[in-house]
Amino acid sequence: MAELTASPQKSGAARGRKKQNLRVDLTAMVDLAFLLITFFIMTTTLAKPKAMDLAMPVGEIDVPVPASRSLTICLGKNDKVVYYLGELKNPVIAPTVAGFGHNGLRRALIETNKMIHDKYGKDMIVLVKPSNHSVYSSLVSTLDELTITKTDRYSIVDIATPDIDALKQKGIY
């Protein structure tokens, strides 16, 4: 039991009065302190979860995508991507390996979007194709780059065999 005891003081007066010790029981105060600490630990949020808005289509929609405006991003291993513009057989921009960040995929998105907008007057369409060897963080990083560059038209689609072959040729499959 915690207690606070004051030391006895001798009185200089000759009256013969005896001073009593002051005794305060601090057990309730300690209990209250631990209850408050526990309450604030349990109710405090250290980091808020972050979520990204992603609108997915409800059903199967077969919309033709013009190859001249479509940039394909194939996700490989080791946080690397291969991107190309147009069809893989006859690309406008040849398959190129890039990483993430302002000198990698972001620069490619900005420059390609500017080129397409200057040439056709329309927005670029991005096809994101994750491979079996890519990790989830690569997909999130790609979506972050699309958000940073304000690319509104994109789709996450299944990867095709020619795209896998392109990843193997670049050594990131």
C-alpha atoms as an extended CHARMM CRD file, in Angstrom:
* protein
*
       173  EXT
         1         1  MET       CA              0.0000000000        0.0000000000        0.0000000000  PROA      1               0.0000000000
         2         2  ALA       CA              1.4320000000        3.3740000000       -0.9710000000  PROA      2               0.0000000000
         3         3  GLU       CA              1.3760000000        6.0710000000        1.5980000000  PROA      3               0.0000000000
         4         4  LEU       CA              2.8070000000        9.4810000000        2.1700000000  PROA      4               0.0000000000
         5         5  THR       CA              3.9650000000       10.2040000000        5.6980000000  PROA      5               0.0000000000
         6         6  ALA       CA              5.0970000000       13.6160000000        6.8360000000  PROA      6               0.0000000000
         7         7  SER       CA              8.0560000000       13.6730000000        9.2340000000  PROA      7               0.0000000000
         8         8  PRO       CA              7.2810000000       14.8370000000       12.7570000000  PROA      8               0.0000000000
         9         9  GLN       CA              8.3030000000       18.3810000000       13.5170000000  PROA      9               0.0000000000
        10        10  LYS       CA              9.1800000000       19.4880000000       16.9800000000  PROA      10              0.0000000000
        11        11  SER       CA              7.3420000000       22.4970000000       18.1800000000  PROA      11              0.0000000000
        12        12  GLY       CA              9.2640000000       25.2630000000       19.8660000000  PROA      12              0.0000000000
        13        13  ALA       CA              6.2680000000       26.1090000000       21.9910000000  PROA      13              0.0000000000
        14        14  ALA       CA              6.1840000000       24.8420000000       25.5130000000  PROA      14              0.0000000000
        15        15  ARG       CA              2.5170000000       24.1570000000       25.5900000000  PROA      15              0.0000000000
        16        16  GLY       CA              2.9920000000       20.4210000000       25.4190000000  PROA      16              0.0000000000
        17        17  ARG       CA              0.9840000000       19.8300000000       22.3200000000  PROA      17              0.0000000000
        18        18  LYS       CA              2.0350000000       16.8490000000       20.3230000000  PROA      18              0.0000000000
        19        19  LYS       CA              1.8750000000       17.0310000000       16.5070000000  PROA      19              0.0000000000
        20        20  GLN       CA              0.3950000000       14.0160000000       14.7790000000  PROA      20              0.0000000000
        21        21  ASN       CA              1.8500000000       12.4350000000       11.6620000000  PROA      21              0.0000000000
        22        22  LEU       CA              0.0100000000       13.1410000000        8.4240000000  PROA      22              0.0000000000
        23        23  ARG       CA             -0.7530000000        9.9360000000        6.5600000000  PROA      23              0.0000000000
        24        24  VAL       CA             -2.2520000000        9.9480000000        3.0510000000  PROA      24              0.0000000000
        25        25  ASP       CA             -3.0730000000        6.6620000000        1.3390000000  PROA      25              0.0000000000
        26        26  LEU       CA             -2.1280000000        6.9150000000       -2.3950000000  PROA      26              0.0000000000
        27        27  THR       CA             -3.4080000000        3.5050000000       -3.5010000000  PROA      27              0.0000000000
        28        28  ALA       CA             -6.5000000000        4.9420000000       -5.1400000000  PROA      28              0.0000000000
        29        29  MET       CA             -4.4040000000        7.5850000000       -6.9510000000  PROA      29              0.0000000000
        30        30  VAL       CA             -2.0730000000        4.9180000000       -8.3920000000  PROA      30              0.0000000000
        31        31  ASP       CA             -5.0400000000        2.8320000000       -9.5020000000  PROA      31              0.0000000000
        32        32  LEU       CA             -6.5950000000        5.8490000000      -11.1670000000  PROA      32              0.0000000000
        33        33  ALA       CA             -3.3230000000        6.6830000000      -12.9460000000  PROA      33              0.0000000000
        34        34  PHE       CA             -3.0340000000        3.1560000000      -14.3730000000  PROA      34              0.0000000000
        35        35  LEU       CA             -6.6740000000        3.2210000000      -15.4610000000  PROA      35              0.0000000000
        36        36  LEU       CA             -6.1370000000        6.5110000000      -17.2910000000  PROA      36              0.0000000000
        37        37  ILE       CA             -2.9470000000        5.2600000000      -18.9500000000  PROA      37              0.0000000000
        38        38  THR       CA             -4.7190000000        2.0900000000      -20.0650000000  PROA      38              0.0000000000
        39        39  PHE       CA             -7.6680000000        4.0830000000      -21.3840000000  PROA      39              0.0000000000
        40        40  PHE       CA             -5.5000000000        6.4180000000      -23.4710000000  PROA      40              0.0000000000
        41        41  ILE       CA             -3.3780000000        3.5680000000      -24.8420000000  PROA      41              0.0000000000
        42        42  MET       CA             -6.4650000000        1.6570000000      -25.9370000000  PROA      42              0.0000000000
        43        43  THR       CA             -8.2790000000        4.6110000000      -27.4960000000  PROA      43              0.0000000000
        44        44  THR       CA             -5.3930000000        6.3560000000      -29.2530000000  PROA      44              0.0000000000
        45        45  THR       CA             -4.9520000000        5.7670000000      -32.9780000000  PROA      45              0.0000000000
        46        46  LEU       CA             -1.2750000000        5.7600000000      -33.8420000000  PROA      46              0.0000000000
        47        47  ALA       CA             -1.5960000000        5.6290000000      -37.6340000000  PROA      47              0.0000000000
        48        48  LYS       CA             -4.7190000000        5.8860000000      -39.7000000000  PROA      48              0.0000000000
        49        49  PRO       CA             -5.0870000000        3.2420000000      -42.4070000000  PROA      49              0.0000000000
        50        50  LYS       CA             -4.7480000000        4.5950000000      -45.9110000000  PROA      50              0.0000000000
        51        51  ALA       CA             -7.0160000000        3.3910000000      -48.6750000000  PROA      51              0.0000000000
        52        52  MET       CA             -7.0360000000        4.0930000000      -52.3680000000  PROA      52              0.0000000000
        53        53  ASP       CA            -10.2790000000        4.5340000000      -54.2800000000  PROA      53              0.0000000000
        54        54  LEU       CA            -10.5090000000        2.0740000000      -57.1350000000  PROA      54              0.0000000000
        55        55  ALA       CA            -13.5760000000        1.8470000000      -59.3460000000  PROA      55              0.0000000000
        56        56  MET       CA            -14.0050000000       -1.5580000000      -60.9340000000  PROA      56              0.0000000000
        57        57  PRO       CA            -16.5910000000       -2.4390000000      -63.6080000000  PROA      57              0.0000000000
        58        58  VAL       CA            -19.5540000000       -4.5300000000      -62.5260000000  PROA      58              0.0000000000
        59        59  GLY       CA            -19.7550000000       -6.9260000000      -65.4590000000  PROA      59              0.0000000000
        60        60  GLU       CA            -17.8960000000       -7.9050000000      -68.5720000000  PROA      60              0.0000000000
        61        61  ILE       CA            -17.5270000000       -4.8730000000      -70.8220000000  PROA      61              0.0000000000
        62        62  ASP       CA            -15.8990000000       -5.3560000000      -74.2000000000  PROA      62              0.0000000000
        63        63  VAL       CA            -14.7970000000       -1.8940000000      -75.3040000000  PROA      63              0.0000000000
        64        64  PRO       CA            -12.2930000000       -1.6140000000      -78.1490000000  PROA      64              0.0000000000
        65        65  VAL       CA             -9.1090000000        0.1630000000      -77.0930000000  PROA      65              0.0000000000
        66        66  PRO       CA             -7.2560000000        2.1030000000      -79.7970000000  PROA      66              0.0000000000
        67        67  ALA       CA             -3.7110000000        0.7520000000      -79.9340000000  PROA      67              0.0000000000
        68        68  SER       CA             -2.2830000000        4.1460000000      -80.9100000000  PROA      68              0.0000000000
        69        69  ARG       CA             -3.3830000000        5.6160000000      -77.5520000000  PROA      69              0.0000000000
        70        70  SER       CA             -2.8290000000        2.5930000000      -75.2940000000  PROA      70              0.0000000000
        71        71  LEU       CA              0.2380000000        2.3360000000      -73.0920000000  PROA      71              0.0000000000
        72        72  THR       CA              0.7710000000       -1.1710000000      -71.7380000000  PROA      72              0.0000000000
        73        73  ILE       CA              2.6150000000       -1.6260000000      -68.4480000000  PROA      73              0.0000000000
        74        74  CYS       CA              3.7080000000       -5.1970000000      -67.6500000000  PROA      74              0.0000000000
        75        75  LEU       CA              4.7790000000       -5.7280000000      -64.0480000000  PROA      75              0.0000000000
        76        76  GLY       CA              7.8050000000       -7.9460000000      -63.5250000000  PROA      76              0.0000000000
        77        77  LYS       CA              9.9610000000       -8.9910000000      -60.6040000000  PROA      77              0.0000000000
        78        78  ASN       CA             12.3000000000       -6.8100000000      -58.5130000000  PROA      78              0.0000000000
        79        79  ASP       CA             10.0130000000       -3.7530000000      -58.7800000000  PROA      79              0.0000000000
        80        80  LYS       CA             10.6380000000       -3.3980000000      -62.5050000000  PROA      80              0.0000000000
        81        81  VAL       CA              8.1380000000       -2.8130000000      -65.2990000000  PROA      81              0.0000000000
        82        82  VAL       CA              8.1870000000       -3.0580000000      -69.0780000000  PROA      82              0.0000000000
        83        83  TYR       CA              6.0880000000       -0.4850000000      -70.9000000000  PROA      83              0.0000000000
        84        84  TYR       CA              5.3220000000        0.0160000000      -74.5660000000  PROA      84              0.0000000000
        85        85  LEU       CA              2.9180000000        2.0940000000      -76.6340000000  PROA      85              0.0000000000
        86        86  GLY       CA              0.7100000000        0.4400000000      -79.2270000000  PROA      86              0.0000000000
        87        87  GLU       CA              0.7370000000       -3.2510000000      -80.0540000000  PROA      87              0.0000000000
        88        88  LEU       CA              3.6660000000       -5.4320000000      -79.0470000000  PROA      88              0.0000000000
        89        89  LYS       CA              4.1200000000       -6.6790000000      -82.6410000000  PROA      89              0.0000000000
        90        90  ASN       CA              4.4620000000       -3.1400000000      -84.0180000000  PROA      90              0.0000000000
        91        91  PRO       CA              5.0020000000       -0.7310000000      -81.0870000000  PROA      91              0.0000000000
        92        92  VAL       CA              5.0890000000        3.0430000000      -81.3760000000  PROA      92              0.0000000000
        93        93  ILE       CA              7.4050000000        3.0760000000      -78.3320000000  PROA      93              0.0000000000
        94        94  ALA       CA              9.5400000000       -0.0510000000      -78.0720000000  PROA      94              0.0000000000
        95        95  PRO       CA              9.3360000000       -2.1530000000      -74.8780000000  PROA      95              0.0000000000
        96        96  THR       CA             11.3880000000       -0.3780000000      -72.2460000000  PROA      96              0.0000000000
        97        97  VAL       CA             12.3690000000       -1.4530000000      -68.7220000000  PROA      97              0.0000000000
        98        98  ALA       CA             11.7720000000        1.0980000000      -65.9800000000  PROA      98              0.0000000000
        99        99  GLY       CA             11.5130000000        1.3430000000      -62.2270000000  PROA      99              0.0000000000
       100       100  PHE       CA              9.2510000000        3.4660000000      -60.0980000000  PROA      100             0.0000000000
       101       101  GLY       CA              9.7370000000        7.0990000000      -59.1690000000  PROA      101             0.0000000000
       102       102  HSD       CA             10.1100000000       10.3970000000      -60.9550000000  PROA      102             0.0000000000
       103       103  ASN       CA             12.8360000000        9.1710000000      -63.3570000000  PROA      103             0.0000000000
       104       104  GLY       CA             11.1680000000        5.8480000000      -64.1650000000  PROA      104             0.0000000000
       105       105  LEU       CA              7.5520000000        5.0660000000      -64.8300000000  PROA      105             0.0000000000
       106       106  ARG       CA              6.3430000000        8.5430000000      -63.8580000000  PROA      106             0.0000000000
       107       107  ARG       CA              8.4640000000       10.2220000000      -66.5280000000  PROA      107             0.0000000000
       108       108  ALA       CA              7.2780000000        7.6970000000      -69.1230000000  PROA      108             0.0000000000
       109       109  LEU       CA              3.6370000000        8.3340000000      -68.2130000000  PROA      109             0.0000000000
       110       110  ILE       CA              4.0110000000       12.1080000000      -68.3990000000  PROA      110             0.0000000000
       111       111  GLU       CA              5.9360000000       12.1380000000      -71.6840000000  PROA      111             0.0000000000
       112       112  THR       CA              3.7090000000        9.5540000000      -73.3800000000  PROA      112             0.0000000000
       113       113  ASN       CA              0.5220000000       11.3020000000      -72.2770000000  PROA      113             0.0000000000
       114       114  LYS       CA              1.8360000000       14.6280000000      -73.6170000000  PROA      114             0.0000000000
       115       115  MET       CA              2.7980000000       12.9990000000      -76.9220000000  PROA      115             0.0000000000
       116       116  ILE       CA             -0.6220000000       11.3310000000      -77.3340000000  PROA      116             0.0000000000
       117       117  HSD       CA             -2.4910000000       14.4790000000      -76.3070000000  PROA      117             0.0000000000
       118       118  ASP       CA             -0.5130000000       16.6020000000      -78.7990000000  PROA      118             0.0000000000
       119       119  LYS       CA             -1.0100000000       14.0860000000      -81.6090000000  PROA      119             0.0000000000
       120       120  TYR       CA             -4.6370000000       12.9630000000      -81.1130000000  PROA      120             0.0000000000
       121       121  GLY       CA             -6.1150000000       15.5470000000      -78.7530000000  PROA      121             0.0000000000
       122       122  LYS       CA             -7.3520000000       12.7570000000      -76.4850000000  PROA      122             0.0000000000
       123       123  ASP       CA             -6.2140000000       11.1330000000      -73.2620000000  PROA      123             0.0000000000
       124       124  MET       CA             -3.9430000000        8.1320000000      -72.9950000000  PROA      124             0.0000000000
       125       125  ILE       CA             -5.3500000000        4.7210000000      -71.9950000000  PROA      125             0.0000000000
       126       126  VAL       CA             -3.1390000000        2.6070000000      -69.7240000000  PROA      126             0.0000000000
       127       127  LEU       CA             -3.3360000000       -1.1820000000      -69.4920000000  PROA      127             0.0000000000
       128       128  VAL       CA             -1.6960000000       -2.5900000000      -66.3520000000  PROA      128             0.0000000000
       129       129  LYS       CA             -0.7460000000       -6.2630000000      -66.6410000000  PROA      129             0.0000000000
       130       130  PRO       CA              0.6550000000       -7.8710000000      -63.4780000000  PROA      130             0.0000000000
       131       131  SER       CA              2.6650000000      -11.0620000000      -64.0150000000  PROA      131             0.0000000000
       132       132  ASN       CA              2.9220000000      -14.1020000000      -61.7640000000  PROA      132             0.0000000000
       133       133  HSD       CA              6.3480000000      -12.9360000000      -60.5670000000  PROA      133             0.0000000000
       134       134  SER       CA              5.3160000000       -9.4080000000      -59.6260000000  PROA      134             0.0000000000
       135       135  VAL       CA              4.4430000000       -8.4790000000      -56.0570000000  PROA      135             0.0000000000
       136       136  TYR       CA              1.4020000000       -6.6220000000      -54.7770000000  PROA      136             0.0000000000
       137       137  SER       CA              3.4490000000       -3.5350000000      -53.8780000000  PROA      137             0.0000000000
       138       138  SER       CA              4.3940000000       -3.1350000000      -57.5570000000  PROA      138             0.0000000000
       139       139  LEU       CA              0.7240000000       -2.9280000000      -58.4830000000  PROA      139             0.0000000000
       140       140  VAL       CA              0.1150000000       -0.3880000000      -55.7140000000  PROA      140             0.0000000000
       141       141  SER       CA              3.1540000000        1.6430000000      -56.8270000000  PROA      141             0.0000000000
       142       142  THR       CA              1.8720000000        1.6000000000      -60.4060000000  PROA      142             0.0000000000
       143       143  LEU       CA             -1.5530000000        2.8150000000      -59.2730000000  PROA      143             0.0000000000
       144       144  ASP       CA              0.1790000000        5.5110000000      -57.2140000000  PROA      144             0.0000000000
       145       145  GLU       CA              2.1130000000        6.6680000000      -60.2870000000  PROA      145             0.0000000000
       146       146  LEU       CA             -1.1300000000        6.7750000000      -62.2830000000  PROA      146             0.0000000000
       147       147  THR       CA             -2.7160000000        8.8740000000      -59.5390000000  PROA      147             0.0000000000
       148       148  ILE       CA              0.2820000000       11.2230000000      -59.3100000000  PROA      148             0.0000000000
       149       149  THR       CA              0.3090000000       11.7890000000      -63.0770000000  PROA      149             0.0000000000
       150       150  LYS       CA             -3.4970000000       12.2540000000      -63.0590000000  PROA      150             0.0000000000
       151       151  THR       CA             -4.0660000000        9.4220000000      -65.5290000000  PROA      151             0.0000000000
       152       152  ASP       CA             -7.7810000000        8.6920000000      -65.3100000000  PROA      152             0.0000000000
       153       153  ARG       CA             -8.1690000000        6.0110000000      -67.9670000000  PROA      153             0.0000000000
       154       154  TYR       CA             -6.5620000000        2.7760000000      -66.9060000000  PROA      154             0.0000000000
       155       155  SER       CA             -7.4790000000       -0.8490000000      -66.5490000000  PROA      155             0.0000000000
       156       156  ILE       CA             -5.9610000000       -3.8410000000      -64.7820000000  PROA      156             0.0000000000
       157       157  VAL       CA             -6.0600000000       -6.7910000000      -67.1960000000  PROA      157             0.0000000000
       158       158  ASP       CA             -4.6630000000      -10.3060000000      -67.4320000000  PROA      158             0.0000000000
       159       159  ILE       CA             -1.1980000000      -10.6560000000      -68.9100000000  PROA      159             0.0000000000
       160       160  ALA       CA             -0.8770000000      -12.4000000000      -72.2850000000  PROA      160             0.0000000000
       161       161  THR       CA              1.8110000000      -14.8190000000      -73.4540000000  PROA      161             0.0000000000
       162       162  PRO       CA              3.5590000000      -12.2680000000      -75.7410000000  PROA      162             0.0000000000
       163       163  ASP       CA              3.8350000000       -9.8860000000      -72.7770000000  PROA      163             0.0000000000
       164       164  ILE       CA              5.3770000000      -12.6590000000      -70.6620000000  PROA      164             0.0000000000
       165       165  ASP       CA              7.8650000000      -13.2980000000      -73.4740000000  PROA      165             0.0000000000
       166       166  ALA       CA              8.7610000000       -9.5720000000      -73.4710000000  PROA      166             0.0000000000
       167       167  LEU       CA              9.3630000000       -9.7300000000      -69.7120000000  PROA      167             0.0000000000
       168       168  LYS       CA             11.5740000000      -12.7980000000      -70.1890000000  PROA      168             0.0000000000
       169       169  GLN       CA             13.5830000000      -11.0500000000      -72.9250000000  PROA      169             0.0000000000
       170       170  LYS       CA             14.2040000000       -8.1070000000      -70.5870000000  PROA      170             0.0000000000
       171       171  GLY       CA             15.1500000000      -10.4700000000      -67.7420000000  PROA      171             0.0000000000
       172       172  ILE       CA             12.4910000000       -9.4380000000      -65.2440000000  PROA      172             0.0000000000
       173       173  TYR       CA             10.1290000000      -12.4160000000      -65.3520000000  PROA      173             0.0000000000
